[in-house]
């Protein structure tokens, strides 16, 4: 047998503790095959958990963020000490979705209609200031190769699926760039870009 064993589908009541122990060690280590198995075996469950709290691009962003954190953060992997892996991962996913909703619940989606619709109570100076900030962000911070993702996902408010199709990208690639853009934009705005 090559590589670490895959995790048992039903973690509770697993009779082969040696297999469970070997899988847990490989998981904590960040073994590529083990993490790929986690993604493959548990993607749909994570999608259902997050889908009960978020929809559209936000749902897809958080799903991929959960798995990217699982890959990148050893301390997150080590927080699982055995037992029901699907339940642990569902808790991680639910917490990520709740954190996302709290973080972005006060944000208002940007739309070019905001500047044209007279019924929206936005002063002209504020609208101009916002547009100039976004242009400055695109020019000074945003990598040129991500500009089209920023335009489709943030300005045009396309879903990840539509934007990925329009740009000829994989959805996972687009989701990764969207998360990075969102973080960079948030940092740019919170660090006193104005």
C-alpha positions in Angstrom: 0.0 0.0 0.0 1.4 3.4 -0.9 0.6 6.6 0.9 -1.5 7.0 4.0 -4.9 5.3 4.2 -8.1 7.3 3.5 -10.2 8.3 6.5 -13.0 6.0 7.4 -16.3 7.4 6.1 -18.0 6.9 9.5 -15.4 7.9 12.1 -17.4 6.9 15.1 -17.2 3.2 15.9 -14.2 2.6 13.8 -12.7 -0.8 14.8 -9.3 -0.4 13.2 -7.6 2.1 15.5 -4.2 1.7 13.8 -5.7 2.9 10.5 -7.4 5.8 12.2 -4.2 6.8 14.0 -2.2 6.6 10.8 -4.7 8.7 9.0 -4.8 11.3 11.8 -1.0 11.6 11.7 -1.0 12.1 8.0 -3.9 14.7 8.3 -2.0 16.6 11.0 1.2 16.5 8.8 -0.8 18.0 5.9 -0.2 15.0 3.6 -1.3 15.9 0.1 -3.2 12.6 -0.6 -5.0 12.7 2.8 -6.1 16.3 2.3 -7.2 15.6 -1.3 -9.3 12.7 0.1 -10.9 15.1 2.6 -11.8 17.5 -0.1 -13.2 14.7 -2.3 -15.1 12.9 0.5 -16.4 15.9 2.4 -17.0 18.7 -0.2 -20.7 18.0 -0.6 -21.3 18.0 3.2 -19.4 21.3 3.6 -21.4 22.7 0.7 -24.7 21.7 2.4 -23.6 23.1 5.7 -22.5 26.5 4.3 -25.5 26.5 1.8 -27.9 26.6 4.8 -26.4 30.0 5.8 -25.0 31.6 2.5 -26.0 31.6 -1.1 -24.3 32.4 -4.5 -20.8 33.7 -4.7 -20.5 34.1 -0.9 -21.3 30.4 -0.4 -18.7 29.3 -3.0 -16.1 31.7 -1.5 -16.6 30.3 2.0 -16.5 26.7 0.9 -13.2 27.1 -0.9 -11.9 29.2 2.0 -12.6 26.4 4.5 -10.6 23.9 2.4 -7.8 26.3 1.7 -7.5 27.0 5.4 -7.5 23.3 6.1 -4.6 22.9 3.6 -2.6 26.0 4.8 -3.1 26.1 8.6 -1.5 23.3 10.5 -3.0 24.5 13.8 -6.5 24.1 12.3 -5.7 20.5 11.3 -4.2 19.8 14.7 -7.4 21.0 16.4 -9.0 17.8 15.2 -8.0 15.1 17.7 -10.0 12.2 16.5 -13.7 11.2 16.6 -16.3 12.2 14.1 -14.4 14.0 11.4 -17.6 15.0 9.4 -19.1 16.6 12.5 -15.8 18.5 13.2 -15.5 19.7 9.6 -19.2 20.8 9.6 -18.6 22.8 12.7 -15.5 24.5 11.1 -17.6 25.2 8.0 -20.6 26.6 10.0 -18.3 28.9 12.0 -16.6 30.1 8.8 -20.0 30.9 7.3 -21.2 32.7 10.4 -18.0 34.7 10.6 -18.4 35.6 6.9 -22.0 36.8 7.4 -21.0 38.9 10.5 -18.1 40.4 8.7 -20.0 41.4 5.5 -23.5 41.9 6.9 -23.1 45.7 6.9 -21.6 46.0 3.5 -23.7 47.3 0.7 -23.1 45.8 -2.7 -21.5 48.2 -5.2 -23.4 48.8 -8.3 -22.9 51.3 -11.2 -26.7 51.8 -11.0 -26.0 53.6 -7.6 -24.6 56.5 -9.5 -27.4 56.7 -12.1 -30.5 55.9 -10.0 -32.0 59.2 -8.7 -34.1 57.3 -6.1 -30.9 56.2 -4.3 -30.1 58.7 -1.5 -26.4 59.0 -2.2 -24.7 62.4 -2.4 -22.8 63.0 -5.6 -19.6 63.7 -3.7 -19.7 60.3 -1.8 -20.4 58.5 -5.1 -17.5 60.2 -6.7 -15.2 59.5 -3.7 -16.2 55.8 -3.8 -15.5 55.5 -7.5 -12.1 57.2 -7.2 -11.2 54.9 -4.3 -12.0 51.9 -6.4 -10.0 53.2 -9.3 -7.1 53.9 -7.0 -7.4 50.4 -5.6 -7.3 48.9 -9.1 -4.4 51.0 -10.2 -2.2 50.8 -7.1 -3.0 47.6 -5.3 -4.7 45.1 -7.6 -2.5 42.9 -9.8 -3.3 43.5 -13.4 -4.2 39.8 -14.0 -6.9 40.0 -11.3 -8.5 43.2 -12.7 -11.0 41.2 -14.9 -12.0 39.1 -11.9 -12.6 42.3 -9.8 -14.7 43.8 -12.6 -16.9 40.7 -13.1 -17.3 39.7 -9.4 -17.3 43.0 -7.5 -18.4 45.7 -10.0 -20.8 43.6 -12.2 -21.8 41.3 -9.3 -21.7 38.2 -11.5 -21.8 34.8 -9.8 -18.6 32.8 -9.6 -19.9 30.3 -12.2 -20.8 33.1 -14.7 -17.6 35.0 -14.1 -15.5 31.9 -14.5 -17.2 31.0 -17.7 -16.9 34.6 -19.1 -13.2 34.7 -18.2 -12.3 31.2 -19.2 -11.1 30.3 -15.7 -11.7 27.4 -13.4 -14.1 28.3 -10.6 -11.5 27.3 -8.0 -9.0 29.7 -9.6 -11.6 32.5 -9.7 -12.7 31.8 -6.1 -9.1 32.0 -4.9 -8.5 35.3 -6.7 -11.8 36.6 -5.4 -10.9 35.9 -1.8 -7.5 37.5 -2.3 -9.1 40.6 -3.9 -11.6 40.8 -1.1 -8.8 40.7 1.5 -6.7 43.3 -0.3 -9.7 45.6 -0.8 -10.7 45.3 2.8 -7.1 46.1 3.9 -6.9 49.0 1.5 -10.1 50.5 2.8 -9.4 49.9 6.5 -5.8 51.1 6.4 -7.0 54.6 5.6 -6.9 54.7 1.8 -9.1 57.8 1.9 
